[in-house]
């Protein structure tokens, strides 16, 4: 997160495009999991290529018929770099409007997230349209077995580069609250009311929870929006634009927001639910304290998520400061992750005993 890998692969490709004696109809294809990441890569491409005369197009679904036709026209004329989500690209490939037989470079950005979102078959199908002789780069924040299987299919004797997982930025103040699920709503309201935070992202585990928490906070008078895949593309863009311009102070979403979406000046990240994967914790809290600024990351831990959070502490190599609940919220669960292991999922005495 935030290491500059987009420029690291774009700049050498642009150099090759500028130096080439003959132009390919399409030189480079970049696949990414979400519309937002596709748009962001396209914006970076436009910025870096501004004086180089290199053309690019963002190809993604969610728009109206006019946007689809605009994509068709641009693709049929030829373009140096295509940045696309797999599903929408397949629609253009099957219609015959885009030819990739002269492709030089294939980039799979956030490949692990693409597989999590069910794009494996789409990626394999796209490969059938590509020339065998090409350069393929696969970027992944994690390397589970499914990514290794994909790399074995796509890559020929690849050079593997492992970069150690980056630790959370020094400028992030990390804190946790032990809280039962029924205490979380009152706790987040208290934090948002009393804290002096100008820009906040709240991460929850599912799209349904995003909608529920949004409704609750909206009715409580908070200026908040929910960000999820059921929204129209224009709605998603408007919400992100308002959040980036500080017109919207609170944004609620799933882990889609933790990858690839670069917003400066986020002062608070709240993990309403503990992420399932410890590395996702680093991606989430990495939304704050970017570019040597400071920020706060607060995580709510219920009695069931203690084992997961102890794995996070093991990953970052230190315990995270625990903050007591406000007295009016009642007693919190004890932090006893070792009991979770010992009892192997059976009932535990989480509540503090009364004297």
Residue pairs with C-beta under 8 A, 6 or more apart in sequence:
1 141
1 166
1 258
1 259
1 282
1 283
1 286
2 166
2 262
2 286
2 290
3 163
3 166
5 109
5 139
6 41
6 44
6 109
7 44
7 48
9 107
9 137
9 139
10 44
10 45
10 48
11 48
13 27
13 28
13 81
13 105
14 48
14 49
14 52
14 54
16 27
16 104
17 23
17 27
17 28
17 52
17 54
17 80
17 81
18 52
18 53
18 54
20 27
23 80
24 80
24 102
24 103
24 104
25 78
25 99
25 101
25 102
26 78
26 79
26 80
26 81
26 82
26 98
26 99
26 100
26 102
26 103
27 80
27 81
27 102
27 103
27 104
27 105
28 80
28 81
28 82
28 103
28 104
28 105
28 106
28 107
29 81
29 82
29 84
29 89
29 100
29 103
29 105
29 106
29 107
29 126
29 130
30 41
30 81
30 82
30 83
30 84
30 107
30 109
31 84
31 85
31 86
31 89
31 106
31 107
31 108
31 109
31 114
31 123
31 126
32 38
32 41
32 83
32 84
32 85
32 109
32 110
32 114
32 260
33 85
33 109
33 110
33 113
33 114
33 116
33 117
33 119
33 259
34 85
34 113
34 256
34 259
34 260
35 60
35 61
35 62
35 85
35 233
35 236
36 236
36 240
36 256
36 260
36 261
37 109
37 110
37 259
37 260
37 261
38 58
38 59
38 60
38 83
38 84
38 85
39 58
39 60
39 237
40 260
40 261
40 262
41 58
41 83
41 109
42 56
42 57
42 58
42 83
45 54
45 56
45 81
45 83
46 56
49 55
49 56
54 80
54 81
55 79
55 80
55 81
56 79
56 80
56 81
56 82
56 83
57 71
57 74
57 75
57 79
57 81
57 82
57 83
58 83
58 84
59 71
59 75
59 82
59 83
59 84
59 85
59 88
59 89
59 92
60 84
60 85
60 88
60 233
61 85
61 87
61 88
61 91
61 233
62 232
62 233
62 236
63 233
63 234
68 91
71 88
71 92
72 92
72 95
72 97
75 82
75 92
75 97
75 98
76 97
76 98
82 89
82 98
86 114
86 119
86 122
86 123
86 126
87 119
87 122
89 98
89 126
90 122
90 125
90 126
92 98
93 100
93 126
93 129
100 129
100 130
100 131
101 129
101 130
101 131
102 131
103 130
103 131
103 134
104 134
104 135
105 134
105 135
105 136
105 137
106 130
106 134
106 135
106 136
106 137
106 154
107 136
107 137
107 139
108 114
108 123
108 136
108 137
108 138
108 139
108 154
109 139
109 260
110 139
110 140
110 141
110 259
110 260
111 138
111 139
111 140
111 147
111 150
112 140
112 141
112 142
112 143
112 144
112 147
113 141
113 259
114 120
114 123
115 146
115 147
115 150
120 146
120 150
123 150
123 154
124 153
127 153
127 154
136 154
136 155
136 158
138 147
138 150
138 151
138 154
138 155
138 158
140 147
141 259
141 279
141 283
142 277
142 279
143 162
151 158
165 279
165 282
165 315
166 282
166 286
167 282
167 316
167 317
168 174
168 282
168 285
168 286
168 289
168 297
168 316
169 286
169 289
169 290
169 292
170 289
171 289
171 292
171 293
171 294
171 295
172 285
172 288
172 289
172 294
172 295
172 296
172 297
173 294
173 295
173 296
173 297
174 285
174 296
174 297
174 299
174 320
174 321
175 296
175 297
175 298
175 299
175 320
175 321
175 322
175 323
176 298
176 299
176 300
176 301
176 309
176 320
176 321
176 322
176 323
177 187
177 298
177 299
177 300
177 301
177 322
177 323
177 325
177 332
178 301
178 302
178 322
178 325
178 332
178 333
178 334
178 335
179 187
179 300
179 301
179 302
179 325
179 329
179 332
179 333
180 302
180 303
180 332
180 333
181 302
183 325
183 329
183 330
183 332
184 272
184 300
184 302
185 213
185 216
186 328
186 329
187 300
187 325
187 326
187 329
188 202
188 213
188 217
188 270
188 272
188 300
189 217
189 220
189 222
190 326
190 329
191 268
191 270
191 298
192 200
192 217
192 222
192 250
195 268
195 296
197 249
197 267
197 268
197 296
198 246
198 249
198 265
198 267
199 243
199 246
199 249
199 263
199 265
199 266
199 267
199 268
200 249
200 250
200 251
200 266
200 267
200 268
200 269
200 270
201 251
201 252
201 253
201 257
201 266
201 268
201 269
201 270
201 284
201 287
201 288
202 213
202 250
202 251
202 252
202 253
202 269
202 270
202 272
203 253
203 254
203 255
203 257
203 258
203 269
203 270
203 271
203 272
203 273
203 275
203 284
204 210
204 213
204 252
204 253
204 254
204 272
204 273
205 254
205 273
205 275
205 276
206 254
207 228
207 229
207 230
207 254
209 272
209 273
210 226
210 227
210 228
210 252
210 253
210 254
211 226
211 228
213 226
213 252
213 272
214 224
214 225
214 226
214 252
217 224
217 250
217 252
218 224
222 250
223 248
223 249
223 250
224 248
224 249
224 250
224 251
224 252
225 239
225 242
225 243
225 248
225 250
225 251
225 252
226 252
226 253
227 236
227 239
227 240
227 251
227 252
227 253
227 256
227 257
228 253
228 254
228 256
229 256
231 239
239 248
239 251
240 261
240 263
242 248
243 251
243 263
244 263
244 264
246 265
251 257
255 275
255 280
255 283
255 284
257 287
258 280
258 283
258 284
258 286
258 287
259 283
261 287
262 290
263 287
264 290
264 291
264 293
265 293
266 287
266 288
266 290
266 295
267 288
267 295
267 296
268 288
268 295
268 296
268 297
268 298
269 284
269 285
269 287
269 288
269 295
269 296
269 297
269 298
270 297
270 298
270 299
270 300
271 281
271 284
271 285
271 297
271 298
271 299
271 300
272 300
273 300
273 305
274 281
274 299
274 300
274 301
274 305
274 308
274 309
274 312
275 281
275 284
275 308
275 312
276 308
278 308
278 311
278 312
278 314
278 315
279 315
281 299
281 312
281 315
281 316
282 315
282 316
284 297
285 297
288 295
288 296
288 297
289 295
298 323
299 309
299 320
301 309
301 333
301 335
302 333
303 333
303 348
303 350
306 333
306 335
306 336
306 337
306 340
307 337
307 340
307 341
309 337
310 337
310 338
312 320
313 319
313 320
322 335
324 332
325 331
325 332
331 351
331 352
332 352
333 350
333 351
334 350
334 351
334 352
336 348
336 350
339 348
340 348
